């Protein structure tokens, strides 16, 4: 892998980390959590996992 590719990957990872930090601070934190939870529920429903919400195990996100 040449230097340009390594720099591009490094900048991409750093940018993603900065975006995640910004989204999870201040008043945006609850909005981001709600958005991610809603999107995860849509994906879960799309794969037909309905009816499994009453599992006895606790899952932390």
DRENPA-3360 file (N, C-alpha, C; in nm, 2 decimals, always signed):
BEGIN
1 = XXXXXXXX = +0.09/-0.12/+0.00/+0.00/+0.00/+0.00/+0.09/+0.12/+0.00 ~ +0.06/+0.21/-0.09/+0.15/+0.33/-0.10/+0.11/+0.44/+0.00 ~ +0.19/+0.54/+0.01/+0.17/+0.64/+0.11/+0.04/+0.72/+0.09 ~ +0.00/+0.75/-0.03/-0.12/+0.82/-0.06/-0.24/+0.74/+0.00 ~ -0.25/+0.61/-0.02/-0.36/+0.53/+0.02/-0.37/+0.53/+0.18 ~ -0.25/+0.52/+0.24/-0.25/+0.52/+0.39/-0.30/+0.66/+0.44 ~ -0.26/+0.76/+0.38/-0.30/+0.90/+0.42/-0.45/+0.91/+0.40 ~ -0.50/+0.86/+0.29/-0.65/+0.87/+0.26/-0.73/+0.79/+0.36;
9 = XXXXXXXX = -0.68/+0.67/+0.40/-0.75/+0.59/+0.49/-0.74/+0.66/+0.63 ~ -0.63/+0.71/+0.67/-0.61/+0.78/+0.80/-0.71/+0.90/+0.81 ~ -0.72/+0.97/+0.70/-0.81/+1.09/+0.71/-0.95/+1.05/+0.71 ~ -0.99/+0.94/+0.65/-1.12/+0.89/+0.65/-1.16/+0.84/+0.79 ~ -1.07/+0.77/+0.86/-1.09/+0.72/+0.99/-1.10/+0.84/+1.09 ~ -1.01/+0.93/+1.08/-1.01/+1.05/+1.17/-1.14/+1.13/+1.15 ~ -1.18/+1.15/+1.02/-1.30/+1.22/+0.99/-1.43/+1.16/+1.05 ~ -1.43/+1.02/+1.04/-1.54/+0.95/+1.10/-1.55/+0.96/+1.25;
17 = XXXXXXXX = -1.43/+0.96/+1.31/-1.42/+0.97/+1.46/-1.47/+1.11/+1.50 ~ -1.43/+1.21/+1.43/-1.47/+1.35/+1.46/-1.62/+1.37/+1.44 ~ -1.68/+1.31/+1.34/-1.82/+1.31/+1.32/-1.90/+1.24/+1.43 ~ -1.85/+1.12/+1.47/-1.92/+1.05/+1.58/-1.91/+1.13/+1.71 ~ -1.80/+1.19/+1.73/-1.78/+1.27/+1.86/-1.88/+1.39/+1.85 ~ -1.89/+1.46/+1.74/-1.98/+1.57/+1.73/-2.12/+1.53/+1.75 ~ -2.16/+1.42/+1.69/-2.30/+1.37/+1.69/-2.34/+1.33/+1.84 ~ -2.24/+1.28/+1.91/-2.27/+1.23/+2.05/-2.24/+1.33/+2.16;
25 = XXXXXXXX = -2.24/+1.46/+2.13/-2.21/+1.56/+2.23/-2.33/+1.66/+2.23 ~ -2.35/+1.71/+2.35/-2.45/+1.82/+2.36/-2.59/+1.77/+2.33 ~ -2.67/+1.86/+2.28/-2.81/+1.84/+2.25/-2.83/+1.74/+2.14 ~ -2.73/+1.71/+2.06/-2.75/+1.62/+1.95/-2.74/+1.47/+1.99 ~ -2.70/+1.45/+2.12/-2.68/+1.31/+2.16/-2.81/+1.23/+2.16 ~ -2.92/+1.29/+2.22/-3.05/+1.22/+2.23/-3.11/+1.20/+2.09 ~ -3.10/+1.31/+2.00/-3.15/+1.30/+1.87/-3.08/+1.19/+1.79 ~ -2.95/+1.18/+1.81/-2.87/+1.07/+1.74/-2.91/+0.94/+1.79;
33 = XXXXXXXX = -2.92/+0.92/+1.92/-2.96/+0.79/+1.97/-3.10/+0.75/+1.92 ~ -3.19/+0.84/+1.92/-3.33/+0.81/+1.87/-3.32/+0.77/+1.72 ~ -3.25/+0.84/+1.64/-3.23/+0.81/+1.50/-3.17/+0.68/+1.48 ~ -3.07/+0.64/+1.55/-3.00/+0.51/+1.53/-3.10/+0.40/+1.58 ~ -3.17/+0.42/+1.69/-3.26/+0.32/+1.74/-3.37/+0.30/+1.64 ~ -3.43/+0.41/+1.58/-3.53/+0.39/+1.48/-3.48/+0.32/+1.36 ~ -3.37/+0.35/+1.31/-3.31/+0.29/+1.19/-3.28/+0.14/+1.22 ~ -3.23/+0.11/+1.34/-3.21/-0.03/+1.37/-3.34/-0.11/+1.38;
41 = XXXXXXXX = -3.44/-0.05/+1.43/-3.57/-0.12/+1.43/-3.63/-0.15/+1.29 ~ -3.61/-0.05/+1.20/-3.65/-0.07/+1.06/-3.58/-0.19/+1.00 ~ -3.44/-0.19/+1.02/-3.36/-0.30/+0.97/-3.41/-0.44/+1.03 ~ -3.43/-0.44/+1.16/-3.47/-0.56/+1.23/-3.60/-0.61/+1.17 ~ -3.70/-0.52/+1.15/-3.83/-0.55/+1.10/-3.82/-0.60/+0.95 ~ -3.73/-0.54/+0.88/-3.71/-0.58/+0.74/-3.66/-0.73/+0.72 ~ -3.59/-0.77/+0.82/-3.54/-0.91/+0.82/-3.63/-1.01/+0.89 ~ -3.75/-0.97/+0.92/-3.85/-1.06/+0.97/-3.83/-1.11/+1.11;
49 = XXXXXXXX = -3.76/-1.03/+1.20/-3.74/-1.07/+1.33/-3.85/-1.02/+1.43 ~ -3.97/-1.00/+1.38/-4.08/-0.96/+1.46/-4.12/-1.07/+1.55 ~ -4.16/-1.03/+1.67/-4.21/-1.13/+1.77/-4.10/-1.17/+1.86 ~ -3.98/-1.13/+1.84/-3.87/-1.16/+1.93/-3.83/-1.05/+2.03 ~ -3.92/-0.95/+2.04/-3.89/-0.84/+2.13/-3.90/-0.87/+2.27 ~ -3.98/-0.98/+2.30/-4.00/-1.02/+2.44/-3.90/-1.12/+2.49 ~ -3.78/-1.12/+2.45/-3.67/-1.21/+2.49/-3.64/-1.18/+2.64 ~ -3.60/-1.28/+2.71/-3.57/-1.26/+2.85/-3.42/-1.20/+2.87;
57 = XXXXX = -3.34/-1.21/+2.77/-3.20/-1.16/+2.78/-3.20/-1.01/+2.75 ~ -3.11/-0.94/+2.82/-3.09/-0.80/+2.81/-2.98/-0.78/+2.71 ~ -3.00/-0.69/+2.61/-2.90/-0.66/+2.51/-2.86/-0.51/+2.53 ~ -2.74/-0.48/+2.55/-2.70/-0.34/+2.56/-2.64/-0.29/+2.43 ~ -2.67/-0.17/+2.39/-2.62/-0.11/+2.27/-2.52/+0.00/+2.30;
% end
